Amino acid sequence: MSLRKFISNKTIAALAVIVTAFANTSAFAQAAAASTAEKPVDMGPVYKSAIFYTMAFLLICLFIAILGKALKVYELTREAQDKPKGINWDNVNGIIFALFLIVGLYGVYWEYTVHGKMILPEAASEHGKKIDSMFNITLIITTIVFILTHIALFLFAYIYRHKGTRKAYYYPHNNTLERIWTIIPALVLTVLVLMGFLTWRSIFYKIEDPNNKPLSIEITSSQFAWAIRYPGADGVVGQKNYKLITSENALGIDFNDKKNLDDQIADEMVIPVNKPVRLILTSKDVIHSFYMPHFRVQLNTVPGMTSYFEFTPTITTEEMKAKTADPKFQYLFLCNKICGDGHYKMQKPVRVVSQQEYDEWVAEQGTYLTDDLRKAFKMPVADAAPAPAAADTVSKDTAAVTTNQTALNK
């Protein structure tokens, strides 16, 4: 028996084993279905199971291996018979490179048209538009370079494949080419870095407009919740100290600071459109990441450190509902750093409204300093007696808190 027939017989035998295995599997499945006919179980389409795709992948690999062995035997047989090669592998490899180029370029197009729709939504803040512009310029430049270099790579592999009729030209060095592909990328990267630096400075080093001062909002992260505190009528968020955290005073508010007495607490973030918002970010336990995708805001909240981020919203929630044609649309802020098993629960709604709507909403919010806290810190309860003058109330509250917190610190 010749080597070729031997290999062919082995190939047929291997395929027969595979077919038999599938037949046995099918028969087993039918028997299992029959045995459970009284209690049918919906296993779902088989093509959705991981086992199906694993078996299909292994079968494809086996088929390619068998085909490769058969072709190798075919070449060895022709070589043993002193015949010329039956397959010109140089041409085959060149054609495969050309096909890879076509498939790859289609893949780039598919990524842009399909996955391109899954990128960040429209920016709803002033600085967000700058960030998007910077990313778009970077993406365009890198895409052009990516496509041109891959066209050159795969076309060269096809055009200059080995033919046996020509000799490769030895071209070790060219100073002009070296200058071109060194200077041009350096200039492009310099421009991109400068754009990023200027954008970053415009976000973190804002010049405050005295006629449009930012609204300060304190966000405190903890496992696994957010606490939102507004500044109250005085427009200033008061100080807090982690040493003062108790079951009653969950944020560790320092009531010696009179600015804390009117601070308000909220279950959602409501901000006025076209009004600068200054976020004060802190954490009670581990590192979290405050993330508002529509506003291009993301900054870590770190225990023992206060971070700040200022932005200006430009699109109200109602306008975004119209833009997205989604009546249920809402802005969110979330935690973008895995912080434990309850990480997924760390999100709260954000509403961007007109200044009038904001003023009406904030007037309805309660203060952080509740009657329970007043009792805990031995401060006068608001409804316990006729209200004295505002200055006297603050003085009495501050004196009571000072005495109580001094005792706690001791």
N, C-alpha and C positions, 0 to 999 in steps of 0.2 A: 504494500500500500504506500502511495506517495505521501510526502509530508503535507501537501496541499489538501489531499482527501482526508488525511488524519485530522487536520485542523478543522476542516469543514464538518467532519463528523462530530468533533468536540463542540463546535458552535451549535450545531443542531441539537445535540444532547443537552447543552446548557439551556437553550431556549425551551426545550421540552420540559426541563425541570421547572422553569419559571411558570410555564403554562399550567403544569400539573399543580404547582403550589397555589396558583390563583384559583384553579378549579376546586382544590381541596378547601381553600378559604371560603369560596362561595358556598360549597356544600355545607361546611360547618356553620356558616351564617344562616343558611336556610334551615338547618336542623335546629339551631338556637332559636330562630324565629318561631318554628313549629312548636318547640318545647314551651315557649312563652306565649302561645296563641291565646291562652285564657286571660293573660294579663299583658296586653300589648304595651310596649314601651317605645315612645317616640324618641329615637336616637338622633333625629335630624338628618339632613342630607349627608351622605358619606364624604362628599367632596369638601365638606366644611371641617372635617376632623384633621388633627395634626398627623395621625397615623397614615391617612391617605397621601398627604403631601410628602411624608417621609418615604413611604414605599415608592411613590412615583419618582422621587429624586434618585433613590437607589437604583431603580430600574433604568433610568436614563443613563446613570453612571455606568451600569453594567453593560448597557447596549453600546455606549461609546468605547468601553474597554474591549468588548468583543470585536467591534468594527475595526478598532486600531490593530488588534492582533491579526485579524484576517488580512488587512492591508499589508501588514509587515510580512506575513507569510507569502503574500502575493509578490511582494518585491524580492524576497529571498529566492522564491522559485524562479523568477525571471533572471535573477543574477546567476543562479546555479545553471541555468540553461544558456548562459552567455547572450541573453537578449537585452536590448536597451531598456532603461527604466520606463515603466508603464505610466507613471504619474510624475509630472514635473512639480515637485513640492515647492519650488521657488515661486512659480506662478500661483499655486494654490494659496500660499501664505500671503502673497501680494494682494490677491483678490479678497482674502479674508480681512486684511487691513483696510482695504477700500470699503468693504461692507461695514466694518466696525465704525469707520468715519461717518457713514450715512446714518447708521443706527444711533451713534452718539450724538450727532447734530439734531436728530429728531428727539432724542432724550432731553436735550437742552430746551428745545421748543416746548416739549410736553411739561417740563418742570416749570417753565415760565407761565404757561397757560393754565395748568392744573394746580400745582402747589403754590404758584404765585398768588392765587386768590386766598391762600391760607395765611398770608403774612399779617403783620399788625394792621389793625383797622385805621381808618382816617384819623390823623392827629387832631385832637381837640384842645390844643394849647398853643401858645405863641412859640415857645421854644421847641415844641414837638415838630413844627413845620421845618425848622432849621435842621433838626436831627434827621428827619426823613429826607430832606434835600441832600444832606451829606451822605447818607446811606445809598441813595439812588445814584449819585455820581460815582461812588465807589463801586457799586454793582455794575454800572454800565461799563466803566473802564476795565474792570476785571473780566467781565463777560467777553468784551471785544478781544482782549489779550488771550483768554482761554480758547476762544473759537479759532483765532488765527494760528496760534501755536499748534493746536491739534490738527488743523487742516494741513499745516506744513509737515507735522510729524507723520501722519498716516499717508499723505500723498507721496512723501519722500520714500516711505517704506514700499509703496506700490511702484512708483516710477523707477526707482533705482534698485529694484529687486535683482538678484543674480540671474544673468542670462547666459553666461559663459562666452559671450562674444565681445565683452568689454572689460576693461580693467579699472578698478577704483582709483580715483585721483587722490593723492596724499596732500591734504590741505591743513597743515597743523596750526596756523596762526594768522590773524589779520587784525592789525592795530585799529583800523577804522571800525570794523565790526565790534571790537571790544569796547571802543569809546561809545558807540551808538547804544549798545544794550547795557551799558553801565550808567551813562549820563541821563538818558531818557527815563528809565525807571526811578533814578534818584530824584529827578525833578518832579515826577508825578507823585512819588511818595512824600516829598517835601510839601507839596501843595495840599495833599490829603491830611498830613499831620497838622499843618497850620490851620486848616479848616476845622479839624477836631478840637484843637487847642482854643481857637477863638470862640467856637460854639460852647465849649465847656466853661470858659470865662464868662460868657454872656449869661449862663445859667447860675453859676455860683457866686459871681461878683456883680450883682445888680446894683445900679444906682437908684436909691429910693426916691420916688417922686413924692414930695411933701403934700401934693394935692390928691394923691391916690395911694395912701399908705396901705401896705398889705394887711390882710386879715390873718391873724395868727391862730392856728389850730394845733393843739397838742395831741399826738397819737402815741399811745403806750401799748406795746405788744407784750403778750404773755402766752404761755401755753394753755389754751389754744383760743385766744380771743383778742379783740382790739378794744381799747378804751379811748373815746373821743372827748376832748375837753375844749370848750370854747371860752374866750376871754371875758365874757360878760360886758357890762356897760362901760367899764374903764378901758376896754380894748387891749388889756395886758393879761397874759396868762401868768398866774402866780408860780412861785417856786415850790418844789417838792423835794423830799429827802427819803431815800430808801430805808433809812433807819426808823422812820415814822410809820412804816407800813404795818397795819394791824388788820384784824378781821373787819373792823368798822371802816378804817381809812385805807382802802385797798390800794390807792395810788401813792400813799405816803405824802399827802398834801401838808405843807407847812402853814398852819393857820396863823402863825406869827406874822406872815406876810399878808398885809391887808388886801393885796391885789387878788388873793385867793377867795375872798369872801363872796364875790359875785360871779365867780367862774361857773360855767354851765356844763352839764354832761349831756351827751346825745347818743342815740342808737344808730344814727346814720350821719353821713357827712353831707351837708347841704352847703353849697358855695354859690356866690353870685357870679354871673357871667361878666367877663372883661374886668374882673377885680383881682389884683394880685393876692395870692394865697401863700402864706408862709407856714410850712409844716415844721413842727417841732417833734422830732422822732426819738423815742426812748424805748428801752426794753426792761422788763422786770426780771427775766430769767436767762434765756439763751438768745443767741443771735437769730433774728428774724430778718425778713426783707420786705419792706413796704413797696408795693408795686401797683401802679395805676397805668395799665397798658394804653388806654386811649389818650392819656395825657403825657405819655413818655416820661413817667416819673418812676424811678426805682432807686432806693437807697436802703442800706442795711440799718437795722435798729440794733444797737450793741449795748449790752449791760454796762452800766457805769459811764456811759458816754452819751451826750446829746448831739444829734445830727439835725441839719436844717436843709430844707429844699423849698425853693420858691418857684411858683409857676402861675400862669394866668390862663384860666379856661376861656375858650372862645366860642364854644357851641353848647347851647343848652340841651338838656335831656330831651325836651320836646322837639327841638330841631333835629337832633340825631335820630329820633324815632321816625321822623319824616324822611330823612336821608336814607336810612336803612330799610324803610318800609316795614318796620317791626314795631307794632304797638306795645310790645312787652319789653322793649329794649331798656336797659339800665346800665349806667356806669358802675364799675366795681373797683374796690381796692382789695388786694389780696396779699398773702404772704408768698413770696417767690423763693423761699429757701426752706428745704425740708427740715422741719424742726421737731418732728415726733409723729406719733401715730394719729394725732388729731390735726395734722397740718392742713388737710383738705377743708377743714371747717373755718379756717381763718379768712373770711371775706365779709365785707360789708358794702351796702349800696351807697352810691354817691349820686346826688342830684344837683345838677347845675341849673339855676333858676335866675330870674330877673332880680334886681336889687330889692324891689318892693316885696316880691315873694319871700326873699331871704329875710328881710326885716320882720315880716309877719311870722315867719316860722321861728326865728330865734327868740322872739318875744314869748313864745309858748313853751320854751324849754326850761326845765327846772335847774336849780343850782346844784352844784356838787355838795355844798354844805346843807345837809338835810337836818330835820329835827332830831333824828337819831344821833347824828354826829354832834349836834349841839349839846345833847344830853351827855354823850360820852365824854365830851371835852368841857362839860359844865359851863356851857355858854347859854345866854338867855334864849329861850325858845320864842320864835317870832310871834305866836298867837297867845303867849302866856299873859301878856299885859298890854295896855295901850302903848303904841310905838313911840319911843322917845325920839329926840332929834337924831338925824342920821349920824352926826359926828359922835354923839354920846354912845350910840349903838356899837359903832366900830370900835370905840375905845374900850367899852365893856367886853366885847367879844375878844379883842386882842389881849386884854389883861387876863381874862379867864383862860384863854388858850395858852398864854405864856406860863401861867402857874401850873397848868395841867401837864404841858409838854416838858417843863423842867423836871417835874416829878417822874414822868416816864423815862426821860434820859438818865436820871439817877438810878 
